[in-house]
Amino acid sequence: MANLGLIKAAKQEKIKVVTSKVGDRYVYEDLIKHKAIIGGEQSGHIIFKQLLDTGDGLISALQLLNILTKENKTLSQMCGWIKKYPQVLINEKVLEKIPLEKLPQTSKLIKQIEKELGDNGRILVRYSGTEKLLRVMLEGQDKKEIKKTAQNVVNAAKKEIEKTVKGK
């Protein structure tokens, strides 16, 4: 769920980017699989594989301070070349976690949004692993528009889930 701006900037600099499933465990597995040295999540969990096999906030802070000191730059100077994309995350309680592929209208809407966004945005729709929550993350160029679009996905999914649950 790293910001699309970071992903695009890394690719522009010819830095290989691997997208993992959500969760430190999956990030670490991909670090091993791809022989990578750093991985992380938007939550701030950064894994420096050569130092530790799990995310550690203190190590992340020290690594960042080390780089800033060596480069003699501020954080804004180091990161100024990255154009962050607006991002919206909606967590919505649902009656049941019905597989998204069994929600045809919602699946169709998600595919339509992916097509419309192209390379200028992305959508990730998934359920929480521990709660009856639907998570819709949307990135794009216009915050107002992506917020509205994300809410449309939530509304469509909730409507289909309720219809499916009541139809049982």
GROMACS elastic network, one bead per residue, 0.5 to 0.9 nm:
[ bonds ]
;  ai    aj funct       b0    kb
    1     4     6  0.81624   500
    1    19     6  0.82567   500
    1    20     6  0.88106   500
    1    21     6  0.89160   500
    1    22     6  0.75384   500
    1    41     6  0.66060   500
    1    42     6  0.58675   500
    1    43     6  0.88986   500
    1   124     6  0.82854   500
    1   137     6  0.82517   500
    2     5     6  0.83676   500
    2     6     6  0.68759   500
    2     7     6  0.71272   500
    2    19     6  0.88011   500
    2    40     6  0.83253   500
    2    41     6  0.64242   500
    2    42     6  0.51899   500
    2    43     6  0.89633   500
    3     6     6  0.54117   500
    3     7     6  0.66376   500
    3     8     6  0.88876   500
    3    42     6  0.76226   500
    3    84     6  0.65533   500
    3    85     6  0.65704   500
    3    86     6  0.83989   500
    3    87     6  0.75569   500
    3   139     6  0.78772   500
    4     7     6  0.50006   500
    4     8     6  0.61012   500
    4     9     6  0.84691   500
    4    83     6  0.87022   500
    4    84     6  0.70684   500
    4    85     6  0.62405   500
    4    87     6  0.88989   500
    4   120     6  0.83912   500
    4   121     6  0.70980   500
    4   122     6  0.78407   500
    4   139     6  0.72743   500
    4   140     6  0.85286   500
    5     8     6  0.51743   500
    5     9     6  0.60269   500
    5    10     6  0.85212   500
    5    82     6  0.59798   500
    5    83     6  0.50980   500
    5    85     6  0.55831   500
    6     9     6  0.50889   500
    6    10     6  0.60586   500
    6    11     6  0.85761   500
    6    82     6  0.59875   500
    6    83     6  0.73198   500
    6    84     6  0.68898   500
    6    85     6  0.87758   500
    7    10     6  0.51945   500
    7    11     6  0.62327   500
    7    12     6  0.86136   500
    7    17     6  0.68237   500
    8    11     6  0.51540   500
    8    12     6  0.61086   500
    8    13     6  0.86885   500
    8    82     6  0.83341   500
    8    83     6  0.86848   500
    9    12     6  0.50269   500
    9    13     6  0.63553   500
    9    14     6  0.86942   500
    9    15     6  0.85574   500
    9    81     6  0.75805   500
    9    82     6  0.58590   500
    9    83     6  0.76969   500
   10    13     6  0.51317   500
   10    14     6  0.62791   500
   10    16     6  0.71702   500
   10    17     6  0.71028   500
   10    82     6  0.87492   500
   11    15     6  0.52578   500
   11    16     6  0.64280   500
   11    17     6  0.69483   500
   12    15     6  0.74186   500
   13    16     6  0.88737   500
   14    17     6  0.89290   500
   18    30     6  0.77445   500
   18    31     6  0.88916   500
   18    34     6  0.82742   500
   18    39     6  0.88796   500
   19    27     6  0.83307   500
   19    30     6  0.84938   500
   20    23     6  0.81497   500
   20    26     6  0.60812   500
   20    27     6  0.56748   500
   20    29     6  0.87349   500
   20    30     6  0.67088   500
   21    24     6  0.88252   500
   21    25     6  0.88652   500
   21    26     6  0.57688   500
   21    27     6  0.71387   500
   22    25     6  0.83934   500
   22    26     6  0.67411   500
   22    27     6  0.75482   500
   22    41     6  0.76053   500
   23    26     6  0.55047   500
   23    27     6  0.64300   500
   23    28     6  0.87835   500
   23    40     6  0.88950   500
   23    41     6  0.75575   500
   24    28     6  0.60621   500
   24    29     6  0.85334   500
   24    39     6  0.88602   500
   24    40     6  0.72374   500
   24    41     6  0.74278   500
   24    45     6  0.73516   500
   24    46     6  0.85741   500
   24    47     6  0.81562   500
   24    54     6  0.70862   500
   24    55     6  0.73062   500
   25    28     6  0.52459   500
   25    29     6  0.62267   500
   25    30     6  0.87391   500
   25    54     6  0.82490   500
   26    30     6  0.61867   500
   26    31     6  0.85540   500
   27    30     6  0.52132   500
   27    31     6  0.62155   500
   27    32     6  0.88482   500
   27    39     6  0.62287   500
   27    40     6  0.65113   500
   27    41     6  0.79334   500
   27    47     6  0.81527   500
   28    32     6  0.64190   500
   28    33     6  0.86258   500
   28    39     6  0.73102   500
   28    40     6  0.85187   500
   28    47     6  0.73789   500
   28    49     6  0.78796   500
   28    53     6  0.69705   500
   28    54     6  0.74044   500
   29    32     6  0.52706   500
   29    33     6  0.61358   500
   29    34     6  0.86376   500
   30    34     6  0.58283   500
   30    35     6  0.79569   500
   30    36     6  0.77710   500
   30    39     6  0.84961   500
   31    34     6  0.54538   500
   31    35     6  0.56306   500
   31    37     6  0.65430   500
   31    38     6  0.71098   500
   31    39     6  0.67282   500
   31    47     6  0.88571   500
   31    49     6  0.73661   500
   32    35     6  0.50952   500
   32    36     6  0.66297   500
   32    37     6  0.85734   500
   32    49     6  0.84986   500
   33    36     6  0.78453   500
   36    39     6  0.76360   500
   36    49     6  0.77319   500
   37    47     6  0.80869   500
   37    48     6  0.59995   500
   37    49     6  0.51582   500
   37    50     6  0.64622   500
   38    46     6  0.71689   500
   38    47     6  0.56347   500
   38    49     6  0.60221   500
   38    50     6  0.83611   500
   39    45     6  0.83889   500
   39    46     6  0.57332   500
   39    47     6  0.52167   500
   39    48     6  0.68476   500
   39    49     6  0.79774   500
   39    55     6  0.88616   500
   40    43     6  0.81935   500
   40    44     6  0.68761   500
   40    45     6  0.52683   500
   40    47     6  0.56914   500
   40    48     6  0.86317   500
   40    55     6  0.74885   500
   41    44     6  0.57084   500
   41    45     6  0.52823   500
   41    46     6  0.64325   500
   41    47     6  0.89019   500
   42    45     6  0.70961   500
   42    46     6  0.86837   500
   43    46     6  0.86457   500
   44    55     6  0.82845   500
   44    56     6  0.89575   500
   44    57     6  0.74767   500
   44    60     6  0.85662   500
   45    54     6  0.81632   500
   45    56     6  0.66515   500
   45    57     6  0.69115   500
   45    60     6  0.82883   500
   46    54     6  0.77644   500
   46    56     6  0.67132   500
   46    57     6  0.74581   500
   46    59     6  0.87279   500
   46    60     6  0.64057   500
   47    50     6  0.87688   500
   47    51     6  0.82400   500
   47    52     6  0.68568   500
   47    53     6  0.65440   500
   47    54     6  0.54575   500
   47    56     6  0.70495   500
   47    59     6  0.89201   500
   47    60     6  0.79577   500
   48    51     6  0.55164   500
   48    52     6  0.60062   500
   48    53     6  0.72446   500
   48    54     6  0.77846   500
   48    55     6  0.74154   500
   48    56     6  0.86972   500
   48    59     6  0.82778   500
   48    60     6  0.79323   500
   48    63     6  0.89937   500
   49    52     6  0.53812   500
   49    53     6  0.55294   500
   49    54     6  0.77911   500
   50    53     6  0.78972   500
   51    59     6  0.85261   500
   52    55     6  0.74465   500
   52    56     6  0.80736   500
   52    59     6  0.88852   500
   55    59     6  0.82082   500
   55    60     6  0.79311   500
   56    59     6  0.54464   500
   56    60     6  0.62072   500
   56    61     6  0.87466   500
   57    60     6  0.50092   500
   57    61     6  0.61499   500
   57    62     6  0.86296   500
   58    61     6  0.51111   500
   58    62     6  0.61934   500
   58    63     6  0.85749   500
   59    62     6  0.50645   500
   59    63     6  0.60263   500
   59    64     6  0.85127   500
   60    63     6  0.51525   500
   60    64     6  0.61625   500
   60    65     6  0.86298   500
   61    64     6  0.51455   500
   61    65     6  0.61628   500
   61    66     6  0.85512   500
   62    65     6  0.50720   500
   62    66     6  0.60318   500
   62    67     6  0.86680   500
   63    66     6  0.50387   500
   63    67     6  0.63254   500
   63    68     6  0.87142   500
   64    67     6  0.52376   500
   64    68     6  0.62313   500
   64    69     6  0.85800   500
   64    75     6  0.86884   500
   65    68     6  0.51011   500
   65    69     6  0.60159   500
   65    70     6  0.85386   500
   66    69     6  0.51807   500
   66    70     6  0.61444   500
   66    71     6  0.85859   500
   67    70     6  0.51317   500
   67    71     6  0.60405   500
   67    72     6  0.81978   500
   67    73     6  0.86346   500
   68    71     6  0.52061   500
   68    72     6  0.56326   500
   68    73     6  0.53985   500
   68    74     6  0.63175   500
   68    75     6  0.68804   500
   68    78     6  0.77666   500
   69    73     6  0.69452   500
   69    74     6  0.86255   500
   70    73     6  0.81427   500
   71    74     6  0.86665   500
   71    78     6  0.85987   500
   73    76     6  0.81455   500
   73    77     6  0.59873   500
   73    78     6  0.64734   500
   74    77     6  0.51473   500
   74    78     6  0.63222   500
   74    79     6  0.87384   500
   75    78     6  0.50580   500
   75    79     6  0.61199   500
   75    80     6  0.81970   500
   76    79     6  0.52066   500
   76    80     6  0.54342   500
   77    80     6  0.53024   500
   77    81     6  0.81017   500
   78    81     6  0.75170   500
   79    82     6  0.57647   500
   79    83     6  0.88985   500
   80    83     6  0.75927   500
   84    87     6  0.87398   500
   85   120     6  0.88113   500
   85   121     6  0.79543   500
   85   139     6  0.63130   500
   85   140     6  0.60112   500
   85   141     6  0.60301   500
   85   142     6  0.84783   500
   85   143     6  0.85427   500
   86   138     6  0.84524   500
   86   139     6  0.57416   500
   86   140     6  0.59440   500
   86   141     6  0.62324   500
   86   142     6  0.68320   500
   86   143     6  0.54017   500
   86   146     6  0.81970   500
   87   137     6  0.70703   500
   87   138     6  0.57341   500
   87   140     6  0.68391   500
   87   141     6  0.88276   500
   87   143     6  0.69740   500
   87   146     6  0.76749   500
   87   147     6  0.83287   500
   88   136     6  0.79218   500
   88   137     6  0.55979   500
   88   138     6  0.53074   500
   88   139     6  0.64438   500
   88   140     6  0.89681   500
   88   143     6  0.75032   500
   88   146     6  0.68902   500
   88   147     6  0.59806   500
   88   150     6  0.74122   500
   89   135     6  0.69159   500
   89   136     6  0.56281   500
   89   138     6  0.65695   500
   89   139     6  0.89092   500
   89   147     6  0.83735   500
   89   150     6  0.78826   500
   90   134     6  0.78977   500
   90   135     6  0.57037   500
   90   136     6  0.52174   500
   90   137     6  0.65111   500
   90   138     6  0.87999   500
   90   147     6  0.86853   500
   90   150     6  0.72520   500
   90   151     6  0.75201   500
   90   154     6  0.78798   500
   91   127     6  0.89555   500
   91   128     6  0.87158   500
   91   133     6  0.60883   500
   91   134     6  0.56361   500
   91   136     6  0.66185   500
   91   137     6  0.87930   500
   91   154     6  0.86873   500
   92   132     6  0.83296   500
   92   133     6  0.52815   500
   92   134     6  0.51389   500
   92   135     6  0.65339   500
   92   136     6  0.83630   500
   92   154     6  0.71916   500
   92   158     6  0.85917   500
   93    96     6  0.88066   500
   93   131     6  0.82535   500
   93   132     6  0.57593   500
   93   134     6  0.62947   500
   93   135     6  0.89938   500
   93   158     6  0.86671   500
   94    97     6  0.69451   500
   94   132     6  0.55614   500
   94   133     6  0.56786   500
   94   134     6  0.65468   500
   94   157     6  0.88112   500
   94   158     6  0.64697   500
   94   161     6  0.75134   500
   94   162     6  0.82468   500
   95    98     6  0.89438   500
   95   132     6  0.68435   500
   95   133     6  0.86637   500
   95   158     6  0.81823   500
   95   161     6  0.71009   500
   95   162     6  0.69042   500
   95   165     6  0.75711   500
   96   132     6  0.62561   500
   96   133     6  0.85245   500
   96   161     6  0.69687   500
   96   162     6  0.83806   500
   96   165     6  0.74748   500
   97   100     6  0.83637   500
   97   127     6  0.67268   500
   97   128     6  0.88142   500
   97   131     6  0.89574   500
   97   132     6  0.62032   500
   97   133     6  0.76162   500
   97   134     6  0.76921   500
   97   161     6  0.80446   500
   98   101     6  0.84261   500
   98   102     6  0.68143   500
   98   103     6  0.75804   500
   98   161     6  0.67776   500
   98   164     6  0.85574   500
   98   165     6  0.89318   500
   99   102     6  0.54399   500
   99   103     6  0.71117   500
   99   126     6  0.89862   500
   99   127     6  0.87577   500
  100   103     6  0.51653   500
  100   104     6  0.77676   500
  100   106     6  0.73306   500
  100   107     6  0.64241   500
  100   125     6  0.83882   500
  100   126     6  0.78882   500
  100   127     6  0.89964   500
  100   157     6  0.82812   500
  101   104     6  0.64811   500
  101   106     6  0.84478   500
  101   107     6  0.62377   500
  102   106     6  0.89204   500
  102   107     6  0.81177   500
  103   106     6  0.54922   500
  103   107     6  0.60314   500
  103   108     6  0.85992   500
  103   157     6  0.71214   500
  103   160     6  0.63338   500
  103   161     6  0.74252   500
  103   164     6  0.86730   500
  104   107     6  0.50765   500
  104   108     6  0.60256   500
  104   109     6  0.85440   500
  104   160     6  0.84638   500
  105   108     6  0.51038   500
  105   109     6  0.61549   500
  105   110     6  0.86754   500
  105   156     6  0.72287   500
  105   157     6  0.79679   500
  105   160     6  0.76240   500
  106   109     6  0.50275   500
  106   110     6  0.61738   500
  106   111     6  0.86718   500
  106   153     6  0.65848   500
  106   154     6  0.86195   500
  106   156     6  0.57423   500
  106   157     6  0.55045   500
  106   160     6  0.75790   500
  107   110     6  0.51249   500
  107   111     6  0.62696   500
  107   112     6  0.86134   500
  107   157     6  0.87310   500
  108   111     6  0.52017   500
  108   112     6  0.61762   500
  108   113     6  0.86932   500
  109   112     6  0.50363   500
  109   113     6  0.61872   500
  109   114     6  0.86351   500
  109   152     6  0.88747   500
  109   153     6  0.70573   500
  109   156     6  0.83296   500
  110   113     6  0.51168   500
  110   114     6  0.61706   500
  110   115     6  0.86563   500
  110   123     6  0.74765   500
  110   124     6  0.86856   500
  110   125     6  0.81481   500
  110   153     6  0.72061   500
  111   114     6  0.50539   500
  111   115     6  0.62309   500
  111   116     6  0.86679   500
  112   115     6  0.51660   500
  112   116     6  0.62453   500
  112   117     6  0.86826   500
  113   116     6  0.50152   500
  113   117     6  0.60370   500
  113   118     6  0.85141   500
  113   122     6  0.82006   500
  113   123     6  0.75474   500
  113   149     6  0.81707   500
  114   117     6  0.52171   500
  114   118     6  0.61245   500
  114   119     6  0.89758   500
  114   121     6  0.78710   500
  114   122     6  0.62492   500
  114   123     6  0.65417   500
  115   118     6  0.53145   500
  116   120     6  0.88526   500
  116   121     6  0.87493   500
  117   120     6  0.54099   500
  117   122     6  0.63042   500
  117   123     6  0.85021   500
  117   139     6  0.87356   500
  117   140     6  0.71019   500
  118   121     6  0.63931   500
  118   122     6  0.75098   500
  119   122     6  0.75911   500
  120   139     6  0.81298   500
  120   140     6  0.59134   500
  120   141     6  0.68650   500
  121   138     6  0.73269   500
  121   141     6  0.70613   500
  122   137     6  0.81265   500
  122   138     6  0.57900   500
  122   139     6  0.52665   500
  122   140     6  0.67490   500
  123   136     6  0.72516   500
  123   137     6  0.56604   500
  123   139     6  0.64658   500
  123   140     6  0.88466   500
  123   150     6  0.83537   500
  124   135     6  0.78935   500
  124   136     6  0.58758   500
  124   137     6  0.51068   500
  124   138     6  0.64691   500
  125   134     6  0.73323   500
  125   135     6  0.57243   500
  125   137     6  0.63992   500
  125   138     6  0.85428   500
  125   153     6  0.86730   500
  126   129     6  0.89463   500
  126   133     6  0.86222   500
  126   134     6  0.60145   500
  126   135     6  0.53496   500
  126   136     6  0.67128   500
  126   137     6  0.87798   500
  127   130     6  0.85971   500
  127   131     6  0.79244   500
  127   132     6  0.72271   500
  127   133     6  0.56496   500
  127   135     6  0.56363   500
  127   136     6  0.85907   500
  128   131     6  0.54680   500
  128   132     6  0.66404   500
  128   133     6  0.53545   500
  128   134     6  0.63606   500
  128   135     6  0.67262   500
  129   132     6  0.82583   500
  129   133     6  0.84782   500
  130   133     6  0.83111   500
  131   134     6  0.87240   500
  134   154     6  0.75998   500
  134   157     6  0.85350   500
  134   158     6  0.87781   500
  135   154     6  0.83279   500
  136   150     6  0.63051   500
  136   151     6  0.83061   500
  136   153     6  0.75402   500
  136   154     6  0.70376   500
  137   150     6  0.71144   500
  138   146     6  0.61778   500
  138   147     6  0.76361   500
  138   149     6  0.80715   500
  138   150     6  0.62105   500
  139   142     6  0.85266   500
  139   143     6  0.79900   500
  139   146     6  0.65859   500
  139   147     6  0.89878   500
  140   143     6  0.69156   500
  140   145     6  0.81810   500
  140   146     6  0.62039   500
  141   145     6  0.83517   500
  141   146     6  0.79641   500
  142   145     6  0.53424   500
  142   146     6  0.62469   500
  142   147     6  0.86282   500
  143   146     6  0.52558   500
  143   147     6  0.60577   500
  143   148     6  0.86252   500
  144   147     6  0.52788   500
  144   148     6  0.63738   500
  144   149     6  0.87264   500
  145   148     6  0.52133   500
  145   149     6  0.61464   500
  145   150     6  0.85954   500
  146   150     6  0.59053   500
  146   151     6  0.84286   500
  147   150     6  0.51966   500
  147   151     6  0.62203   500
  147   152     6  0.86625   500
  148   151     6  0.51940   500
  148   152     6  0.62713   500
  148   153     6  0.89002   500
  149   152     6  0.50080   500
  149   153     6  0.64777   500
  149   154     6  0.88193   500
  150   153     6  0.51751   500
  150   154     6  0.63759   500
  150   155     6  0.87072   500
  151   155     6  0.60782   500
  151   156     6  0.85257   500
  152   155     6  0.50927   500
  152   156     6  0.60869   500
  152   157     6  0.85656   500
  153   156     6  0.51306   500
  153   157     6  0.60957   500
  153   158     6  0.85302   500
  154   157     6  0.52237   500
  154   158     6  0.60632   500
  154   159     6  0.85230   500
  155   158     6  0.52201   500
  155   159     6  0.60956   500
  155   160     6  0.86139   500
  156   159     6  0.52367   500
  156   160     6  0.62388   500
  156   161     6  0.85904   500
  157   160     6  0.51433   500
  157   161     6  0.59682   500
  157   162     6  0.84831   500
  158   161     6  0.50632   500
  158   162     6  0.60155   500
  158   163     6  0.84548   500
  159   162     6  0.52660   500
  159   163     6  0.61605   500
  159   164     6  0.86311   500
  160   163     6  0.50565   500
  160   164     6  0.60749   500
  160   165     6  0.85643   500
  161   164     6  0.50689   500
  161   165     6  0.60420   500
  161   166     6  0.84841   500
  162   165     6  0.51494   500
  162   166     6  0.59997   500
  162   167     6  0.83252   500
  163   166     6  0.53192   500
  163   167     6  0.59888   500
  163   168     6  0.88770   500
  164   167     6  0.50498   500
  164   168     6  0.65773   500
  165   168     6  0.55105   500
